[in-house]
Amino acid sequence: MKLTIKRGDTVQVLAGNDRKKTGRVIAVDKKNIRITVEGVNIRSKHTRPTQANPHGGIITLEMPIHYSNVKKVEN
C-alpha cells in the first residue's frame, strides 16, 4: 500500500476521541499503516525508576493512529 501522507504534512483526524483536531505528522509506520500526529492521541505511561529517570513516574506519549482515520489538509 502506498501512503500519500509523509512526515511534516498537516493532517486532520476524522475518527476517535480527537476527531476534528489538526496536527503535524511526526512519524509514519508503513509496515503497520499507522501515523503519529503531534498533539493527538496522547496517552499516559507509568515508568519505573531508571538511571536516566531516577524517580520514575507518569509520562505522556503521542501514540500512533491508523492511516484511514486522517486526511491531508492543504496549507
N, CA, C and O atoms as a CHARMM CRD file, in Angstrom:
* protein
*
  300
    1    1 MET  N      0.84100  -1.17800   0.00000 PROA 1      0.00000
    2    1 MET  CA     0.00000   0.00000   0.00000 PROA 1      0.00000
    3    1 MET  C      0.88700   1.24100   0.00000 PROA 1      0.00000
    4    1 MET  O      1.81400   1.34600   0.80300 PROA 1      0.00000
    5    2 LYS  N      0.60600   2.16400  -0.88500 PROA 2      0.00000
    6    2 LYS  CA     1.38500   3.39800  -0.95800 PROA 2      0.00000
    7    2 LYS  C      0.70000   4.47500  -0.11500 PROA 2      0.00000
    8    2 LYS  O     -0.47800   4.77400  -0.31200 PROA 2      0.00000
    9    3 LEU  N      1.44900   5.05300   0.82300 PROA 3      0.00000
   10    3 LEU  CA     0.91200   6.09200   1.68400 PROA 3      0.00000
   11    3 LEU  C      1.20200   7.45800   1.05900 PROA 3      0.00000
   12    3 LEU  O      2.33200   7.73900   0.66100 PROA 3      0.00000
   13    4 THR  N      0.17300   8.30300   0.97700 PROA 4      0.00000
   14    4 THR  CA     0.35000   9.63000   0.39200 PROA 4      0.00000
   15    4 THR  C      0.72900  10.66100   1.44000 PROA 4      0.00000
   16    4 THR  O      1.16100  11.76100   1.09400 PROA 4      0.00000
   17    5 ILE  N      0.57500  10.32900   2.70700 PROA 5      0.00000
   18    5 ILE  CA     0.92200  11.25200   3.79600 PROA 5      0.00000
   19    5 ILE  C      2.34900  10.97700   4.23800 PROA 5      0.00000
   20    5 ILE  O      2.73400   9.83100   4.46800 PROA 5      0.00000
   21    6 LYS  N      3.12400  12.04300   4.35200 PROA 6      0.00000
   22    6 LYS  CA     4.53200  11.91800   4.74100 PROA 6      0.00000
   23    6 LYS  C      4.80200  12.74000   5.99100 PROA 6      0.00000
   24    6 LYS  O      3.97500  13.55400   6.40300 PROA 6      0.00000
   25    7 ARG  N      5.95900  12.52300   6.58600 PROA 7      0.00000
   26    7 ARG  CA     6.35100  13.25500   7.78000 PROA 7      0.00000
   27    7 ARG  C      6.42700  14.75200   7.45900 PROA 7      0.00000
   28    7 ARG  O      6.98800  15.15100   6.43800 PROA 7      0.00000
   29    8 GLY  N      5.85500  15.56700   8.34200 PROA 8      0.00000
   30    8 GLY  CA     5.85600  17.00900   8.14800 PROA 8      0.00000
   31    8 GLY  C      4.56300  17.54700   7.55800 PROA 8      0.00000
   32    8 GLY  O      4.33200  18.75500   7.61000 PROA 8      0.00000
   33    9 ASP  N      3.70600  16.68900   6.99500 PROA 9      0.00000
   34    9 ASP  CA     2.42500  17.12500   6.44300 PROA 9      0.00000
   35    9 ASP  C      1.46600  17.50500   7.57000 PROA 9      0.00000
   36    9 ASP  O      1.60500  17.03400   8.69900 PROA 9      0.00000
   37   10 THR  N      0.50300  18.35100   7.25800 PROA 10     0.00000
   38   10 THR  CA    -0.54700  18.70200   8.21000 PROA 10     0.00000
   39   10 THR  C     -1.76400  17.85200   7.89400 PROA 10     0.00000
   40   10 THR  O     -2.19900  17.77300   6.74600 PROA 10     0.00000
   41   11 VAL  N     -2.31800  17.20700   8.94100 PROA 11     0.00000
   42   11 VAL  CA    -3.46400  16.32000   8.75300 PROA 11     0.00000
   43   11 VAL  C     -4.56200  16.67100   9.75200 PROA 11     0.00000
   44   11 VAL  O     -4.31900  17.31200  10.77500 PROA 11     0.00000
   45   12 GLN  N     -5.78300  16.22900   9.42500 PROA 12     0.00000
   46   12 GLN  CA    -6.92900  16.38000  10.31200 PROA 12     0.00000
   47   12 GLN  C     -7.42700  14.98900  10.66100 PROA 12     0.00000
   48   12 GLN  O     -7.51200  14.11700   9.79600 PROA 12     0.00000
   49   13 VAL  N     -7.76000  14.78300  11.93700 PROA 13     0.00000
   50   13 VAL  CA    -8.24700  13.49000  12.40400 PROA 13     0.00000
   51   13 VAL  C     -9.73400  13.38700  12.10500 PROA 13     0.00000
   52   13 VAL  O    -10.49500  14.31400  12.38100 PROA 13     0.00000
   53   14 LEU  N    -10.15100  12.24700  11.53600 PROA 14     0.00000
   54   14 LEU  CA   -11.53800  12.04100  11.13500 PROA 14     0.00000
   55   14 LEU  C    -12.33400  11.20600  12.11700 PROA 14     0.00000
   56   14 LEU  O    -13.56200  11.29600  12.13200 PROA 14     0.00000
   57   15 ALA  N    -11.67300  10.38400  12.95200 PROA 15     0.00000
   58   15 ALA  CA   -12.39400   9.47800  13.83900 PROA 15     0.00000
   59   15 ALA  C    -11.68500   9.37000  15.16900 PROA 15     0.00000
   60   15 ALA  O    -10.48400   9.61600  15.27200 PROA 15     0.00000
   61   16 GLY  N    -12.44400   8.99900  16.18800 PROA 16     0.00000
   62   16 GLY  CA   -11.86500   8.79600  17.51400 PROA 16     0.00000
   63   16 GLY  C    -12.12200   9.96800  18.44200 PROA 16     0.00000
   64   16 GLY  O    -12.85600  10.89600  18.10300 PROA 16     0.00000
   65   17 ASN  N    -11.50600   9.91600  19.62300 PROA 17     0.00000
   66   17 ASN  CA   -11.70900  10.95300  20.63000 PROA 17     0.00000
   67   17 ASN  C    -11.14200  12.30200  20.19800 PROA 17     0.00000
   68   17 ASN  O    -11.61200  13.34200  20.65900 PROA 17     0.00000
   69   18 ASP  N    -10.15000  12.30200  19.33100 PROA 18     0.00000
   70   18 ASP  CA    -9.50500  13.53600  18.90000 PROA 18     0.00000
   71   18 ASP  C     -9.99300  14.00000  17.53500 PROA 18     0.00000
   72   18 ASP  O     -9.27000  14.70500  16.83200 PROA 18     0.00000
   73   19 ARG  N    -11.21600  13.61400  17.14500 PROA 19     0.00000
   74   19 ARG  CA   -11.71900  13.97800  15.81800 PROA 19     0.00000
   75   19 ARG  C    -11.79500  15.49600  15.67700 PROA 19     0.00000
   76   19 ARG  O    -12.06100  16.21100  16.64300 PROA 19     0.00000
   77   20 LYS  N    -11.55900  15.96500  14.47300 PROA 20     0.00000
   78   20 LYS  CA   -11.54600  17.37700  14.07200 PROA 20     0.00000
   79   20 LYS  C    -10.29600  18.12800  14.52700 PROA 20     0.00000
   80   20 LYS  O    -10.17600  19.32100  14.25200 PROA 20     0.00000
   81   21 LYS  N     -9.37400  17.47400  15.20500 PROA 21     0.00000
   82   21 LYS  CA    -8.11800  18.12400  15.57100 PROA 21     0.00000
   83   21 LYS  C     -7.15700  18.04400  14.39000 PROA 21     0.00000
   84   21 LYS  O     -7.19100  17.09800  13.60400 PROA 21     0.00000
   85   22 THR  N     -6.30300  19.05400  14.28200 PROA 22     0.00000
   86   22 THR  CA    -5.29000  19.03900  13.24000 PROA 22     0.00000
   87   22 THR  C     -3.91800  19.04900  13.88300 PROA 22     0.00000
   88   22 THR  O     -3.75000  19.52700  15.00500 PROA 22     0.00000
   89   23 GLY  N     -2.94700  18.52400  13.17500 PROA 23     0.00000
   90   23 GLY  CA    -1.58500  18.48700  13.68500 PROA 23     0.00000
   91   23 GLY  C     -0.60700  18.09100  12.60300 PROA 23     0.00000
   92   23 GLY  O     -0.98900  17.70400  11.49900 PROA 23     0.00000
   93   24 ARG  N      0.66800  18.19800  12.94800 PROA 24     0.00000
   94   24 ARG  CA     1.75000  17.87400  12.02000 PROA 24     0.00000
   95   24 ARG  C      2.15000  16.41400  12.23000 PROA 24     0.00000
   96   24 ARG  O      2.20500  15.94200  13.36600 PROA 24     0.00000
   97   25 VAL  N      2.42400  15.71000  11.15500 PROA 25     0.00000
   98   25 VAL  CA     2.82300  14.30000  11.22300 PROA 25     0.00000
   99   25 VAL  C      4.26000  14.22200  11.73100 PROA 25     0.00000
  100   25 VAL  O      5.16300  14.84500  11.17200 PROA 25     0.00000
  101   26 ILE  N      4.45900  13.44800  12.79800 PROA 26     0.00000
  102   26 ILE  CA     5.78400  13.26800  13.38900 PROA 26     0.00000
  103   26 ILE  C      6.47300  12.04100  12.81000 PROA 26     0.00000
  104   26 ILE  O      7.66000  12.08700  12.48700 PROA 26     0.00000
  105   27 ALA  N      5.72700  10.93600  12.67600 PROA 27     0.00000
  106   27 ALA  CA     6.31300   9.68900  12.19600 PROA 27     0.00000
  107   27 ALA  C      5.28300   8.90200  11.38800 PROA 27     0.00000
  108   27 ALA  O      4.07900   9.00800  11.61800 PROA 27     0.00000
  109   28 VAL  N      5.78100   8.10900  10.43400 PROA 28     0.00000
  110   28 VAL  CA     4.93700   7.24600   9.61100 PROA 28     0.00000
  111   28 VAL  C      5.47300   5.82900   9.70200 PROA 28     0.00000
  112   28 VAL  O      6.65100   5.58600   9.44000 PROA 28     0.00000
  113   29 ASP  N      4.60000   4.88400  10.07800 PROA 29     0.00000
  114   29 ASP  CA     4.96200   3.47100  10.15500 PROA 29     0.00000
  115   29 ASP  C      4.29500   2.75800   8.98200 PROA 29     0.00000
  116   29 ASP  O      3.10700   2.43900   9.03700 PROA 29     0.00000
  117   30 LYS  N      5.06300   2.50900   7.92000 PROA 30     0.00000
  118   30 LYS  CA     4.49900   1.91200   6.70900 PROA 30     0.00000
  119   30 LYS  C      4.10000   0.46000   6.91200 PROA 30     0.00000
  120   30 LYS  O      3.15500  -0.01500   6.28000 PROA 30     0.00000
  121   31 LYS  N      4.80200  -0.25100   7.78000 PROA 31     0.00000
  122   31 LYS  CA     4.51700  -1.67200   7.99300 PROA 31     0.00000
  123   31 LYS  C      3.14300  -1.87700   8.62800 PROA 31     0.00000
  124   31 LYS  O      2.38600  -2.74800   8.19800 PROA 31     0.00000
  125   32 ASN  N      2.81700  -1.07900   9.65000 PROA 32     0.00000
  126   32 ASN  CA     1.54300  -1.21600  10.35900 PROA 32     0.00000
  127   32 ASN  C      0.49500  -0.20500   9.88700 PROA 32     0.00000
  128   32 ASN  O     -0.61100  -0.16800  10.42700 PROA 32     0.00000
  129   33 ILE  N      0.82800   0.61000   8.89100 PROA 33     0.00000
  130   33 ILE  CA    -0.06300   1.62100   8.32100 PROA 33     0.00000
  131   33 ILE  C     -0.58600   2.54800   9.42200 PROA 33     0.00000
  132   33 ILE  O     -1.79400   2.75500   9.54400 PROA 33     0.00000
  133   34 ARG  N      0.32700   3.09900  10.21600 PROA 34     0.00000
  134   34 ARG  CA    -0.04800   3.99000  11.30600 PROA 34     0.00000
  135   34 ARG  C      0.75600   5.27800  11.23300 PROA 34     0.00000
  136   34 ARG  O      1.88300   5.30100  10.74000 PROA 34     0.00000
  137   35 ILE  N      0.15300   6.34900  11.73400 PROA 35     0.00000
  138   35 ILE  CA     0.75700   7.67500  11.68500 PROA 35     0.00000
  139   35 ILE  C      0.71700   8.29100  13.07200 PROA 35     0.00000
  140   35 ILE  O     -0.29900   8.20300  13.76100 PROA 35     0.00000
  141   36 THR  N      1.81500   8.91700  13.48900 PROA 36     0.00000
  142   36 THR  CA     1.86700   9.63300  14.75200 PROA 36     0.00000
  143   36 THR  C      1.73000  11.11700  14.45300 PROA 36     0.00000
  144   36 THR  O      2.49200  11.67900  13.66700 PROA 36     0.00000
  145   37 VAL  N      0.73400  11.75200  15.09900 PROA 37     0.00000
  146   37 VAL  CA     0.43400  13.16200  14.86400 PROA 37     0.00000
  147   37 VAL  C      0.70700  13.94200  16.13900 PROA 37     0.00000
  148   37 VAL  O      0.39000  13.48900  17.23900 PROA 37     0.00000
  149   38 GLU  N      1.29700  15.11800  15.98000 PROA 38     0.00000
  150   38 GLU  CA     1.66600  15.96100  17.10600 PROA 38     0.00000
  151   38 GLU  C      0.40500  16.46200  17.83400 PROA 38     0.00000
  152   38 GLU  O     -0.47000  17.07600  17.22300 PROA 38     0.00000
  153   39 GLY  N      0.32600  16.19000  19.14700 PROA 39     0.00000
  154   39 GLY  CA    -0.78000  16.66500  19.96900 PROA 39     0.00000
  155   39 GLY  C     -2.05400  15.85500  19.86600 PROA 39     0.00000
  156   39 GLY  O     -3.09100  16.28900  20.36800 PROA 39     0.00000
  157   40 VAL  N     -2.01500  14.69000  19.22900 PROA 40     0.00000
  158   40 VAL  CA    -3.20800  13.86000  19.02900 PROA 40     0.00000
  159   40 VAL  C     -2.96300  12.47500  19.61900 PROA 40     0.00000
  160   40 VAL  O     -1.85200  11.95000  19.54400 PROA 40     0.00000
  161   41 ASN  N     -4.00500  11.88400  20.20800 PROA 41     0.00000
  162   41 ASN  CA    -3.96100  10.54000  20.79000 PROA 41     0.00000
  163   41 ASN  C     -2.89200  10.44400  21.88200 PROA 41     0.00000
  164   41 ASN  O     -2.03500   9.56100  21.84200 PROA 41     0.00000
  165   42 ILE  N     -2.94700  11.34500  22.84500 PROA 42     0.00000
  166   42 ILE  CA    -1.97500  11.38800  23.93100 PROA 42     0.00000
  167   42 ILE  C     -2.40400  10.40900  25.01300 PROA 42     0.00000
  168   42 ILE  O     -3.55100  10.42600  25.46000 PROA 42     0.00000
  169   43 ARG  N     -1.47300   9.55400  25.43300 PROA 43     0.00000
  170   43 ARG  CA    -1.71400   8.54400  26.46200 PROA 43     0.00000
  171   43 ARG  C     -0.68000   8.68800  27.57000 PROA 43     0.00000
  172   43 ARG  O      0.42700   9.17700  27.34200 PROA 43     0.00000
  173   44 SER  N     -1.05600   8.25300  28.78100 PROA 44     0.00000
  174   44 SER  CA    -0.13800   8.28400  29.92000 PROA 44     0.00000
  175   44 SER  C      0.50200   6.92100  30.08600 PROA 44     0.00000
  176   44 SER  O     -0.15600   5.89300  29.92600 PROA 44     0.00000
  177   45 LYS  N      1.78600   6.91400  30.40700 PROA 45     0.00000
  178   45 LYS  CA     2.51800   5.66700  30.58500 PROA 45     0.00000
  179   45 LYS  C      3.26200   5.73800  31.91000 PROA 45     0.00000
  180   45 LYS  O      3.96400   6.71100  32.18100 PROA 45     0.00000
  181   46 HSD  N      3.10800   4.70400  32.73800 PROA 46     0.00000
  182   46 HSD  CA     3.80600   4.62400  34.01700 PROA 46     0.00000
  183   46 HSD  C      5.18900   4.01900  33.77500 PROA 46     0.00000
  184   46 HSD  O      5.31700   2.99600  33.10200 PROA 46     0.00000
  185   47 THR  N      6.22500   4.66000  34.33000 PROA 47     0.00000
  186   47 THR  CA     7.58100   4.17700  34.12200 PROA 47     0.00000
  187   47 THR  C      8.25000   3.85700  35.45000 PROA 47     0.00000
  188   47 THR  O      7.98400   4.49400  36.46900 PROA 47     0.00000
  189   48 ARG  N      9.10600   2.87600  35.41800 PROA 48     0.00000
  190   48 ARG  CA     9.88900   2.51500  36.59800 PROA 48     0.00000
  191   48 ARG  C     11.09600   3.43600  36.70500 PROA 48     0.00000
  192   48 ARG  O     11.50400   4.03800  35.71200 PROA 48     0.00000
  193   49 PRO  N     11.66600   3.55000  37.88500 PROA 49     0.00000
  194   49 PRO  CA    12.89000   4.34000  38.01200 PROA 49     0.00000
  195   49 PRO  C     14.04700   3.71300  37.23100 PROA 49     0.00000
  196   49 PRO  O     14.25700   2.50000  37.27000 PROA 49     0.00000
  197   50 THR  N     14.78800   4.56100  36.52600 PROA 50     0.00000
  198   50 THR  CA    15.97400   4.13700  35.78300 PROA 50     0.00000
  199   50 THR  C     17.08400   5.13800  36.07500 PROA 50     0.00000
  200   50 THR  O     16.87500   6.11300  36.79600 PROA 50     0.00000
  201   51 GLN  N     18.25700   4.89500  35.51600 PROA 51     0.00000
  202   51 GLN  CA    19.34900   5.84400  35.71100 PROA 51     0.00000
  203   51 GLN  C     19.03300   7.18000  35.03700 PROA 51     0.00000
  204   51 GLN  O     19.40000   8.23600  35.55300 PROA 51     0.00000
  205   52 ALA  N     18.36700   7.13800  33.91000 PROA 52     0.00000
  206   52 ALA  CA    18.01900   8.36500  33.21000 PROA 52     0.00000
  207   52 ALA  C     16.90200   9.12100  33.93200 PROA 52     0.00000
  208   52 ALA  O     16.89000  10.35200  33.94300 PROA 52     0.00000
  209   53 ASN  N     15.96800   8.38800  34.53000 PROA 53     0.00000
  210   53 ASN  CA    14.84500   8.98700  35.24600 PROA 53     0.00000
  211   53 ASN  C     14.75800   8.33000  36.62400 PROA 53     0.00000
  212   53 ASN  O     13.99700   7.37800  36.79600 PROA 53     0.00000
  213   54 PRO  N     15.52700   8.82100  37.61900 PROA 54     0.00000
  214   54 PRO  CA    15.64300   8.13000  38.90200 PROA 54     0.00000
  215   54 PRO  C     14.35200   8.02900  39.70300 PROA 54     0.00000
  216   54 PRO  O     14.22100   7.13500  40.53800 PROA 54     0.00000
  217   55 HSD  N     13.39900   8.92200  39.47000 PROA 55     0.00000
  218   55 HSD  CA    12.16700   8.88300  40.25400 PROA 55     0.00000
  219   55 HSD  C     11.05500   8.09000  39.57300 PROA 55     0.00000
  220   55 HSD  O     10.05400   7.76800  40.21300 PROA 55     0.00000
  221   56 GLY  N     11.20900   7.77400  38.30400 PROA 56     0.00000
  222   56 GLY  CA    10.14200   7.09900  37.58000 PROA 56     0.00000
  223   56 GLY  C      8.98100   8.05400  37.39800 PROA 56     0.00000
  224   56 GLY  O      9.19000   9.25800  37.25700 PROA 56     0.00000
  225   57 GLY  N      7.75500   7.53900  37.39900 PROA 57     0.00000
  226   57 GLY  CA     6.58300   8.40100  37.33300 PROA 57     0.00000
  227   57 GLY  C      5.74100   8.16700  36.10000 PROA 57     0.00000
  228   57 GLY  O      5.82700   7.11900  35.45900 PROA 57     0.00000
  229   58 ILE  N      4.92700   9.15600  35.77400 PROA 58     0.00000
  230   58 ILE  CA     3.99700   9.06300  34.65600 PROA 58     0.00000
  231   58 ILE  C      4.45000  10.03500  33.56800 PROA 58     0.00000
  232   58 ILE  O      4.66600  11.22000  33.82300 PROA 58     0.00000
  233   59 ILE  N      4.59000   9.50700  32.35100 PROA 59     0.00000
  234   59 ILE  CA     4.95000  10.35600  31.21800 PROA 59     0.00000
  235   59 ILE  C      3.81800  10.29900  30.19000 PROA 59     0.00000
  236   59 ILE  O      3.06700   9.32500  30.14500 PROA 59     0.00000
  237   60 THR  N      3.69600  11.33900  29.36900 PROA 60     0.00000
  238   60 THR  CA     2.67000  11.35500  28.32900 PROA 60     0.00000
  239   60 THR  C      3.33400  11.14100  26.97500 PROA 60     0.00000
  240   60 THR  O      4.38200  11.71700  26.68200 PROA 60     0.00000
  241   61 LEU  N      2.71200  10.31000  26.16500 PROA 61     0.00000
  242   61 LEU  CA     3.23200   9.96500  24.84600 PROA 61     0.00000
  243   61 LEU  C      2.16100  10.17100  23.78800 PROA 61     0.00000
  244   61 LEU  O      0.97300  10.00000  24.06100 PROA 61     0.00000
  245   62 GLU  N      2.57400  10.53400  22.59100 PROA 62     0.00000
  246   62 GLU  CA     1.67300  10.59000  21.44900 PROA 62     0.00000
  247   62 GLU  C      1.71300   9.22600  20.77300 PROA 62     0.00000
  248   62 GLU  O      2.75300   8.81800  20.25700 PROA 62     0.00000
  249   63 MET  N      0.60800   8.53400  20.77400 PROA 63     0.00000
  250   63 MET  CA     0.54200   7.20100  20.20900 PROA 63     0.00000
  251   63 MET  C      0.06500   7.27900  18.75500 PROA 63     0.00000
  252   63 MET  O     -0.64700   8.21100  18.38100 PROA 63     0.00000
  253   64 PRO  N      0.46000   6.29800  17.93900 PROA 64     0.00000
  254   64 PRO  CA     0.06700   6.31900  16.53100 PROA 64     0.00000
  255   64 PRO  C     -1.41700   6.00000  16.33000 PROA 64     0.00000
  256   64 PRO  O     -2.02800   5.29700  17.13500 PROA 64     0.00000
  257   65 ILE  N     -1.98000   6.52800  15.24600 PROA 65     0.00000
  258   65 ILE  CA    -3.35200   6.22500  14.86200 PROA 65     0.00000
  259   65 ILE  C     -3.33700   5.66400  13.44000 PROA 65     0.00000
  260   65 ILE  O     -2.37600   5.86300  12.69700 PROA 65     0.00000
  261   66 HSD  N     -4.39500   4.97000  13.07200 PROA 66     0.00000
  262   66 HSD  CA    -4.44700   4.32500  11.76400 PROA 66     0.00000
  263   66 HSD  C     -4.53000   5.35800  10.64300 PROA 66     0.00000
  264   66 HSD  O     -5.13600   6.42000  10.79000 PROA 66     0.00000
  265   67 TYR  N     -3.91400   5.01900   9.53800 PROA 67     0.00000
  266   67 TYR  CA    -3.83100   5.89400   8.36700 PROA 67     0.00000
  267   67 TYR  C     -5.20800   6.30600   7.84400 PROA 67     0.00000
  268   67 TYR  O     -5.37600   7.42200   7.35400 PROA 67     0.00000
  269   68 SER  N     -6.18800   5.41400   7.94700 PROA 68     0.00000
  270   68 SER  CA    -7.50800   5.69200   7.40000 PROA 68     0.00000
  271   68 SER  C     -8.28600   6.69800   8.23700 PROA 68     0.00000
  272   68 SER  O     -9.32400   7.18600   7.79000 PROA 68     0.00000
  273   69 ASN  N     -7.81800   7.02200   9.43200 PROA 69     0.00000
  274   69 ASN  CA    -8.52500   7.94600  10.30900 PROA 69     0.00000
  275   69 ASN  C     -8.03900   9.39000  10.18100 PROA 69     0.00000
  276   69 ASN  O     -8.42600  10.24100  10.98100 PROA 69     0.00000
  277   70 VAL  N     -7.20600   9.67300   9.19500 PROA 70     0.00000
  278   70 VAL  CA    -6.73900  11.04200   8.99000 PROA 70     0.00000
  279   70 VAL  C     -6.88000  11.43000   7.51700 PROA 70     0.00000
  280   70 VAL  O     -6.93400  10.57500   6.63300 PROA 70     0.00000
  281   71 LYS  N     -6.93900  12.73600   7.28000 PROA 71     0.00000
  282   71 LYS  CA    -6.89400  13.22800   5.90300 PROA 71     0.00000
  283   71 LYS  C     -5.93300  14.39300   5.84200 PROA 71     0.00000
  284   71 LYS  O     -5.78700  15.14800   6.80400 PROA 71     0.00000
  285   72 LYS  N     -5.27700  14.53200   4.70000 PROA 72     0.00000
  286   72 LYS  CA    -4.29900  15.57700   4.49700 PROA 72     0.00000
  287   72 LYS  C     -5.01000  16.91600   4.32000 PROA 72     0.00000
  288   72 LYS  O     -6.00900  17.01200   3.60900 PROA 72     0.00000
  289   73 VAL  N     -4.47700  17.95300   4.98300 PROA 73     0.00000
  290   73 VAL  CA    -5.04300  19.29700   4.89200 PROA 73     0.00000
  291   73 VAL  C     -4.03600  20.16300   4.14900 PROA 73     0.00000
  292   73 VAL  O     -2.85000  20.17100   4.48000 PROA 73     0.00000
  293   74 GLU  N     -4.50400  20.88000   3.16300 PROA 74     0.00000
  294   74 GLU  CA    -3.62900  21.77100   2.39800 PROA 74     0.00000
  295   74 GLU  C     -3.34900  23.01200   3.22400 PROA 74     0.00000
  296   74 GLU  O     -4.24200  23.54800   3.88000 PROA 74     0.00000
  297   75 ASN  N     -2.11400  23.46000   3.18800 PROA 75     0.00000
  298   75 ASN  CA    -1.72300  24.64700   3.96500 PROA 75     0.00000
  299   75 ASN  C     -2.16500  25.91600   3.30200 PROA 75     0.00000
  300   75 ASN  O     -1.91600  27.00300   3.82200 PROA 75     0.00000
